[in-house]
Amino acid sequence: MPTERLTFPGHSGHDLAARLDMPDGPHLATALFAHCFTCSKDIPAARRIAQRLADQGIAVLRFDFTGLGHSQGEFANTTFSSNVDDLKAAAAMLAERGMAPSLLIGHSLGGAAVLKLAPELEGIKAVVTLGAPFDPEHVTHNFGGALDEIAANGKADVNLGGRPVTIGQDFVEDVSAANLKDAIAKSRAALLVMHAPLDAIVGVENATNIFVAAHHPKSFVTLDDADHLITNPDDACYAADVIASWSTRYLKLARPAPPIGTPEGVVRVREADPRGFLQDVYGGSNHHTLADEPLAYGGTNRGMSPYGFLAAALGACTSMTIRLYARRKGWPLKDISVDVSHDKMHAQDSGTLEKVDAFKRVITLKGKLDDTQRARLLEIADKCPVHKTLERSSEVLTELV
């Protein structure tokens, strides 16, 4: 995943540090990601979600709000409204580069910020929130007794996530006055609300209120037992996969044609999770699926195994070949199903312990076919090109790039 580090001026003119994660292939859309309160662009959940979306052809800009992470400025002088203005500045920068965002994603208070921004920004087709509060003032519940000190002195240090953060009175007043209900109702972008029912920081009732306030199209997806910061890599990857799949319906992504000179395209396999065996499998530029191994073999069982794909190729080719022949003959074949299983068996008459791959194929044909037609279609099954490839020797040429 190519990543560009860049800066752009925020709402106050201070340089904001950002990362632009680009697809390693066709760029189909752009997303703008808003991180959680006092977090940074490099929080694991943001990084993992950006990576998975980039794998799907969606570029993602994530940046540090004013005064946070590697961005300039004083966080004590910021407000919820200034965060929204920082997002506007980020969207404007992307538009200048010819890649205006059509998808907004916000985590926690960042989710509240993108809900506020969505109706004000042209070209936004879809919005996603992760653990977002319906009332931005909810964040002040984490300030404890510091609210009195802030009211008295204009600011105070608040311990958030084990580190001191200076909160100003302007922030408290601004976040207390923020109203998302009207903004949510005004937005015409599709909305995906993602929330964990056991979120101990922002209760799931916030997701309910956001969902009720929004117009259709809207969707809700539970994050099950994920924590508020989505620290578990599996939860972050799941969220990213759902976002990528859901958003394609509303972003109307234009898939480019397969590479010239390769009618079937090129199958590209990229490792998706180095902790296990999950793989992204791309068929040219038009198709995507997952390959994996079962749990018993150290995988996460989120896709078929490599031999499962090989069996699928044989089954699909068999069915297509039978259908093509029956169609040409005008025979009354209504339905075809092919069950394929794979095993290792000892080679017949080899005199050794050598094992060979054995594929068992069980074909079911439905329709008013006579015995002669059925027998002929069974013969035709053996003429399937993948069948012939498996039966004869093949050569694999490998180059290291």
C-alpha positions in Angstrom: 0.0 0.0 0.0 1.8 3.2 -1.1 1.6 5.9 1.6 2.3 9.6 1.1 3.2 11.7 4.0 2.0 15.3 3.6 1.0 18.5 5.4 -1.8 21.0 4.7 -3.0 24.1 6.5 -5.7 23.5 9.0 -8.5 25.9 10.2 -6.1 28.2 12.0 -3.3 28.1 9.4 -1.1 25.6 11.3 0.3 22.7 9.3 -1.5 19.4 9.9 0.3 16.1 9.4 -1.4 13.6 7.3 -1.0 10.2 5.5 -2.6 9.5 2.2 -2.9 5.7 1.7 -3.3 5.0 -2.0 -4.4 1.8 -3.7 -1.6 -0.3 -5.2 -3.6 -0.3 -8.4 -6.7 1.6 -9.8 -7.9 4.5 -7.7 -11.7 4.2 -7.5 -12.7 6.6 -4.8 -11.4 8.7 -1.9 -12.3 8.5 1.8 -11.6 11.0 4.5 -11.0 9.5 8.0 -11.6 11.4 11.3 -9.9 9.8 14.3 -11.2 9.5 17.9 -10.9 12.2 20.5 -7.3 13.0 21.4 -6.2 10.1 19.3 -4.0 10.4 16.2 -4.0 9.3 12.6 -1.7 6.4 13.5 -4.1 4.7 15.9 -4.1 1.0 15.0 -7.8 0.9 14.0 -7.3 3.8 11.6 -4.2 2.3 10.1 -5.8 -1.1 9.6 -9.0 0.3 8.2 -7.1 2.5 5.7 -5.0 -0.4 4.6 -8.0 -2.7 3.9 -9.9 0.1 2.0 -6.8 0.9 -0.1 -6.7 -2.8 -1.0 -10.3 -2.3 -2.4 -9.2 0.7 -4.5 -10.3 3.4 -2.1 -7.7 6.0 -1.2 -7.8 7.1 2.5 -6.6 10.4 4.0 -6.1 10.3 7.7 -4.6 13.3 9.6 -3.9 14.6 13.1 -6.3 17.4 14.2 -4.7 20.7 15.3 -2.5 20.2 18.3 -2.5 16.4 18.2 0.1 13.9 17.0 2.5 15.5 14.6 0.3 18.5 13.7 1.1 22.0 14.8 -1.0 24.2 17.0 -2.3 24.1 20.6 -5.0 21.5 21.3 -6.2 23.6 24.3 -7.3 26.2 21.7 -9.3 23.8 19.6 -13.0 23.0 19.7 -15.4 20.4 18.2 -16.3 23.0 15.5 -12.6 23.6 14.8 -12.2 19.8 14.2 -15.0 20.0 11.7 -13.2 22.9 10.0 -10.0 20.9 9.9 -11.9 18.2 8.1 -13.2 20.8 5.6 -9.6 21.9 5.0 -8.6 18.3 4.4 -11.4 17.8 1.9 -10.5 21.0 0.1 -6.9 19.8 -0.2 -8.0 16.5 -1.7 -10.2 18.4 -4.1 -7.3 20.5 -5.3 -5.5 17.2 -6.0 -8.4 16.0 -8.2 -9.5 13.4 -5.6 -12.4 15.0 -3.7 -13.7 12.6 -1.1 -17.0 10.8 -1.6 -16.8 8.8 1.6 -16.5 10.1 5.2 -15.4 7.8 8.1 -15.4 8.9 11.7 -14.3 7.0 14.9 -15.8 8.1 18.2 -15.9 11.9 18.4 -14.5 11.9 14.8 -17.8 10.1 13.9 -19.7 13.0 15.4 -17.6 15.4 13.3 -18.2 13.7 10.0 -22.0 13.6 10.8 -21.8 17.4 11.3 -19.8 17.9 8.1 -21.6 15.6 5.7 -24.5 18.0 4.7 -22.1 20.9 4.3 -19.7 19.1 1.9 -20.5 18.6 -1.8 -20.0 15.2 -3.3 -20.3 13.1 -0.2 -22.2 9.9 -1.1 -21.7 7.8 2.0 -20.8 8.3 5.7 -19.6 5.7 8.2 -19.5 6.1 12.0 -17.6 3.8 14.4 -18.6 4.1 18.1 -19.8 7.6 17.6 -21.7 9.7 20.2 -25.1 11.1 19.2 -24.4 14.1 21.6 -20.8 15.4 21.3 -21.1 16.7 24.8 -20.8 13.0 25.8 -17.0 13.4 25.7 -17.1 15.7 28.8 -18.1 12.7 30.9 -14.4 11.7 30.7 -13.3 15.0 32.3 -14.5 14.1 35.8 -14.0 16.9 38.4 -12.0 18.9 35.9 -15.1 20.7 34.6 -15.2 22.9 37.7 -11.5 23.8 37.3 -12.1 24.6 33.6 -15.0 26.9 34.4 -12.9 28.6 37.1 -9.5 28.9 35.3 -10.5 28.7 31.6 -8.6 25.4 31.2 -7.4 22.3 33.0 -5.3 19.2 32.5 -7.5 16.1 32.1 -6.1 12.6 32.2 -7.3 10.7 29.1 -6.0 7.3 28.3 -3.2 7.6 30.8 -1.8 10.9 29.5 -2.6 14.6 30.5 -4.4 16.7 27.9 -5.2 20.4 28.3 -8.9 21.1 27.8 -10.1 24.7 27.4 -13.4 26.4 28.3 -14.1 27.1 24.6 -14.0 23.4 23.9 -16.5 22.6 26.7 -18.9 25.3 25.6 -18.7 24.4 21.9 -19.2 20.7 22.4 -22.1 21.4 24.8 -23.8 23.5 22.1 -23.3 21.1 19.3 -26.4 19.5 17.9 -26.1 16.6 15.5 -29.8 15.8 15.1 -30.5 18.5 12.5 -27.3 17.8 10.6 -28.1 14.0 10.5 -31.6 14.7 9.2 -30.3 17.2 6.6 -27.7 14.8 5.2 -28.7 12.9 2.0 -25.7 10.6 2.1 -26.1 6.9 2.8 -25.2 6.1 6.4 -23.6 3.1 8.0 -23.6 3.1 11.8 -21.1 0.6 13.4 -21.1 0.2 17.1 -20.2 -2.4 19.7 -23.1 -3.3 22.1 -20.7 -3.5 25.0 -18.8 -0.3 24.3 -18.0 1.0 27.8 -17.0 4.5 26.6 -19.9 5.4 24.2 -23.0 3.4 24.9 -24.8 1.6 22.1 -27.9 3.8 22.7 -25.9 6.5 20.8 -26.0 4.4 17.7 -29.7 4.0 18.1 -30.3 7.7 18.2 -28.0 8.4 15.2 -29.8 5.7 13.2 -33.3 7.0 14.1 -32.4 10.6 13.2 -31.1 9.6 9.8 -33.1 9.2 6.6 -32.7 6.1 4.4 -30.6 4.6 3.0 -29.1 3.7 6.4 -27.6 0.6 7.8 -26.5 -0.7 11.2 -23.8 -3.3 11.8 -22.7 -4.5 15.2 -19.1 -4.7 16.1 -20.0 -7.5 18.6 -17.5 -7.5 21.5 -15.0 -5.0 20.1 -13.7 -2.4 22.5 -14.2 1.4 21.9 -10.8 1.9 20.3 -11.2 -1.3 18.2 -7.8 -2.5 19.3 -8.3 -6.1 18.2 -6.9 -6.4 14.6 -9.7 -8.9 13.6 -12.3 -6.3 14.6 -10.6 -3.6 12.6 -10.3 -5.8 9.5 -13.9 -6.9 9.9 -15.0 -3.2 10.0 -12.9 -2.4 7.0 -14.3 -5.3 5.0 -17.9 -4.3 5.8 -17.2 -0.6 5.0 -15.6 -1.5 1.6 -18.4 -3.9 0.6 -21.2 -1.5 1.8 -19.8 1.6 0.3 -19.6 0.2 -3.2 -23.4 0.3 -3.5 -23.4 4.0 -2.9 -20.1 5.3 -4.4 -20.9 3.6 -7.7 -17.3 2.7 -8.2 -16.3 2.5 -11.9 -14.2 -0.6 -12.4 -11.6 -0.2 -15.1 -11.2 -2.8 -17.9 -8.8 -5.7 -17.4 -5.2 -5.1 -18.6 -4.7 -5.0 -22.4 -3.4 -8.3 -23.8 -4.7 -10.5 -20.9 -8.4 -11.3 -21.8 -8.8 -13.3 -18.6 -6.9 -10.6 -16.6 -4.1 -11.4 -14.2 -4.8 -13.1 -10.9 -3.0 -11.2 -8.2 -2.7 -12.6 -4.6 -1.6 -10.3 -1.8 -1.1 -11.2 1.9 -3.8 -9.5 3.9 -2.8 -10.7 7.4 0.7 -11.7 8.2 -0.4 -13.2 11.5 -2.3 -16.0 9.7 -2.8 -17.0 6.1 -5.6 -14.6 4.9 -5.0 -13.5 1.3 -6.7 -11.0 -1.0 -7.3 -12.5 -4.4 -7.9 -10.2 -7.3 -9.1 -11.5 -10.7 -7.9 -8.8 -13.0 -9.4 -5.5 -11.9 -13.0 -6.6 -11.7 -13.2 -9.4 -9.1 -12.1 -9.8 -5.5 -12.3 -12.7 -3.0 -10.5 -14.1 0.0 -8.3 -17.1 0.4 -7.5 -18.6 3.8 -6.9 -21.8 5.7 -9.2 -23.4 8.3 -8.8 -22.6 12.0 -7.3 -26.0 12.6 -4.4 -25.2 10.3 -3.7 -21.7 11.8 -5.9 -19.7 9.5 -9.0 -17.7 10.2 -11.4 -19.5 7.9 -12.5 -16.4 6.1 -12.1 -17.8 2.6 -11.6 -21.0 0.7 -8.3 -22.8 0.9 -6.0 -23.0 -2.1 -7.2 -26.5 -2.9 -10.7 -25.3 -2.4 -10.2 -22.8 -5.2 -8.7 -25.6 -7.3 -11.7 -27.8 -6.8 -13.9 -24.8 -7.5 -12.2 -24.2 -10.8 -12.8 -27.8 -11.8 -16.5 -27.7 -10.7 -17.2 -24.4 -12.4 -15.5 -25.4 -15.7 -17.3 -28.7 -15.7 -20.7 -27.1 -15.3 -20.0 -24.4 -17.9 -18.8 -27.0 -20.4 -21.9 -29.2 -19.9 -24.2 -26.1 -20.2 -22.5 -25.0 -23.4 -22.9 -28.3 -25.1 -26.5 -28.8 -24.0 -27.4 -25.3 -25.2 -25.9 -25.9 -28.6 -27.9 -29.2 -28.9 -31.1 -27.6 -27.6 -31.5 -30.3 -24.9 -33.9 -29.7 -22.0 -31.2 -29.4 -19.3 -32.7 -27.2 -16.5 -30.0 -27.3 -13.8 -26.5 -28.5 -13.2 -24.7 -29.0 -9.9 -21.1 -30.4 -9.5 -19.7 -31.5 -6.1 -15.9 -31.7 -6.1 -13.8 -33.1 -3.3 -10.0 -33.4 -3.1 -7.8 -36.0 -1.5 -4.4 -37.7 -1.7 -4.2 -41.3 -2.7 -1.5 -43.8 -3.5 -0.6 -44.0 -7.2 -2.0 -47.1 -8.8 0.6 -49.7 -9.8 3.5 -47.4 -9.0 5.2 -49.9 -6.7 6.0 -47.0 -4.4 4.5 -45.0 -1.6 4.1 -42.0 -3.9 0.8 -40.2 -3.5 -1.1 -38.3 -6.2 -3.9 -35.8 -6.1 -7.4 -37.2 -6.6 -10.5 -35.1 -7.4 -13.8 -36.8 -7.0 -16.5 -35.2 -9.1 -20.3 -35.9 -8.6 -22.5 -34.4 -11.2 -26.3 -33.9 -10.9 -28.3 -33.0 -14.1 -31.9 -32.0 -13.9 -34.3 -31.9 -16.8 -36.2 -34.3 -19.1 -33.1 -35.9 -20.5 -33.0 -39.4 -21.9 -30.3 -41.9 -21.0 -28.3 -41.3 -24.2 -28.3 -37.5 -23.5 -27.1 -38.0 -19.9 -24.4 -40.4 -21.0 -23.2 -37.9 -23.6 -23.1 -35.0 -21.2 -21.1 -37.1 -18.8 -18.5 -37.6 -21.6 -18.5 -33.9 -22.3 -17.7 -33.2 -18.7 -14.3 -34.9 -19.2 -13.6 -32.4 -22.0 -13.6 -29.5 -19.6 -10.4 -27.5 -20.1 -9.6 -27.4 -16.4 -10.1 -31.2 -16.3 -7.6 -31.6 -19.1 -5.1 -29.2 -17.4 -5.2 -31.2 -14.2 -4.7 -34.5 -16.0 -1.7 -33.5 -18.0 1.6 -32.1 -16.7 1.9 -28.3 -16.3 4.8 -26.0 -16.1 5.0 -23.1 -13.6 7.5 -20.4 -14.4 8.5 -18.2 -11.5 10.2 -14.8 -11.5 11.3 -12.7 -8.5 10.5 -9.0 -8.9 
